[in-house]
Amino acid sequence: MDVETMDRLLSENQTMVYRFVRYLGADPFVAEDLVQETFLAAFQARKTPETDDAQGWALWLRGVARNMFLRHWQSGKVSPVIAHSDYVRYADDLWSSTFPQREGGQERVEALRQCLEALAPRQREAVDLEYQQGKSRSEMAILFNMSEDGIKSLMRRIRVALGECIGRRLARQESA
């Protein structure tokens, strides 16, 4: 495989491969290592897909990542969690049928990013506090001078608004 093809594959599929190995059960640090190992193995592979189809390459990369994941768990150098190949095959099938295949779901991620930017500053701060900083409802209630139930309602409204915003953006993309 040439370097240009590898650069393209990396830029188009790195996020998808990371999410996939996380979905299989790898912790964030192991997932980062597995992504690197996946693309290194792909670069060194003697046989690669004979297609220009992005979905075909993504499917092949998921197979490489699945094998890297299984090798990692079978090496015995990690926690006692056992990754049985039937489980991994089932997870791979479920991933394929559940998650959007075009660009590995990047449309949804981009729609979420745009919708987060469109939130009011206070709403963005609340999302950041909960999802980035891991603050509890009680901590957020103090920061926002609200009750915990008020924070719960605020977050529920934000999630609903984000879901609707993402749905609208994806619908516009599909109709375009």
C-alpha positions in Angstrom: 0.0 0.0 0.0 1.4 3.4 -0.9 1.7 6.3 1.6 -1.0 8.4 -0.1 -3.6 5.6 0.1 -2.7 5.1 3.8 -3.0 8.8 4.5 -6.5 8.8 2.9 -7.6 5.7 4.8 -6.3 7.1 8.1 -8.0 10.5 7.7 -11.3 8.8 6.6 -11.4 5.9 9.0 -9.4 6.7 12.2 -12.4 7.8 14.2 -14.5 4.9 13.1 -11.8 2.4 14.0 -11.4 4.0 17.4 -15.1 3.9 18.1 -15.3 0.3 16.9 -12.6 -1.0 19.2 -14.1 1.0 22.1 -17.5 -0.5 21.2 -15.9 -4.0 21.4 -14.7 -3.2 24.9 -11.3 -1.6 24.8 -10.6 1.2 27.3 -9.5 4.5 25.8 -5.8 3.9 26.1 -5.9 0.4 24.7 -8.2 1.7 21.9 -5.6 4.3 20.9 -3.0 1.5 20.7 -5.2 -0.7 18.7 -6.0 2.0 16.2 -2.2 2.5 15.7 -1.7 -1.3 15.4 -4.6 -1.6 12.9 -3.3 1.1 10.6 0.3 -0.3 10.8 -1.0 -3.8 10.0 -3.1 -2.3 7.1 0.0 -0.5 5.8 2.1 -3.6 5.9 -0.7 -5.9 4.5 0.3 -7.9 1.5 -3.3 -8.2 0.4 -5.7 -5.3 0.5 -9.2 -4.8 -0.9 -9.3 -4.3 -4.7 -11.9 -1.6 -4.6 -12.2 2.2 -4.6 -15.3 1.9 -2.5 -14.9 3.7 0.9 -17.3 1.3 2.6 -15.3 -1.7 1.4 -12.1 -0.3 2.8 -14.0 0.6 6.1 -15.3 -3.0 6.4 -11.8 -4.3 5.7 -10.3 -2.0 8.4 -12.9 -3.1 10.9 -11.8 -6.7 10.2 -8.2 -5.8 10.9 -9.2 -3.9 14.0 -11.3 -6.9 15.2 -8.3 -9.2 14.8 -6.0 -6.7 16.6 -8.6 -6.6 19.4 -8.8 -10.3 19.7 -5.0 -10.7 19.7 -4.7 -8.1 22.4 -7.1 -9.9 24.7 -5.7 -13.3 23.9 -2.2 -12.2 24.8 -3.0 -12.5 28.4 -1.2 -9.2 29.3 -4.4 -7.5 30.3 -7.2 -7.7 32.7 -9.1 -11.0 33.2 -11.8 -9.9 30.7 -12.1 -12.5 28.1 -13.1 -11.5 24.5 -14.6 -14.5 23.0 -14.5 -14.5 19.1 -18.2 -15.3 18.9 -19.0 -12.2 21.0 -16.7 -10.1 18.8 -18.3 -11.4 15.6 -21.8 -10.7 17.1 -20.6 -7.2 18.1 -19.2 -6.6 14.6 -22.5 -7.7 13.0 -24.5 -5.4 15.4 -22.1 -2.5 14.6 -22.6 -3.0 10.9 -26.4 -3.1 11.2 -26.8 -0.3 13.8 -24.4 2.5 13.0 -24.5 4.6 9.8 -22.1 3.3 7.2 -21.4 6.4 5.2 -18.1 7.8 6.5 -18.5 5.8 9.7 -21.2 8.1 11.1 -19.2 11.3 10.6 -22.3 13.1 9.4 -23.8 12.6 12.9 -20.7 13.7 14.6 -20.5 16.8 12.5 -24.2 17.5 13.0 -23.7 17.2 16.8 -20.7 19.6 16.7 -22.8 22.2 14.8 -25.7 21.8 17.1 -23.5 22.2 20.2 -22.1 25.4 18.7 -25.7 26.7 18.2 -26.6 26.2 21.9 -26.8 29.2 24.2 -23.6 29.8 26.2 -25.2 28.6 29.5 -26.4 25.4 27.8 -23.0 24.7 26.3 -21.4 25.2 29.7 -23.9 22.7 31.2 -23.0 20.2 28.5 -19.3 20.8 29.1 -19.6 20.4 32.9 -21.5 17.1 32.7 -19.9 15.4 29.7 -16.4 16.8 29.6 -15.7 17.6 33.2 -17.8 14.8 34.7 -19.5 17.1 37.3 -22.4 15.6 39.3 -25.8 17.1 39.4 -25.2 18.5 42.8 -22.0 20.2 41.7 -23.7 21.7 38.7 -26.6 22.9 40.9 -24.2 24.9 43.0 -22.4 26.3 40.0 -25.7 27.3 38.3 -27.5 28.3 41.5 -30.3 25.8 40.7 -31.8 22.8 42.4 -30.7 19.3 41.3 -34.1 18.7 39.8 -33.6 22.0 37.9 -30.3 20.7 36.5 -31.9 17.4 35.6 -34.7 19.2 33.6 -32.1 21.5 32.0 -30.0 18.6 30.8 -33.1 16.8 29.5 -34.2 19.8 27.5 -30.7 20.2 26.1 -30.6 16.5 25.0 -34.0 16.8 23.4 -33.0 20.0 21.6 -29.7 18.4 20.4 -31.6 15.3 19.2 -34.0 17.4 17.2 -31.3 19.6 15.8 -29.2 16.6 14.7 -32.3 15.1 13.1 -33.0 18.3 11.1 -29.5 18.6 9.9 -29.3 15.0 8.8 -32.6 15.2 7.0 -31.3 18.3 5.1 -28.2 16.4 4.1 -30.1 13.5 2.8 -32.5 15.7 0.8 -29.6 17.6 -0.7 
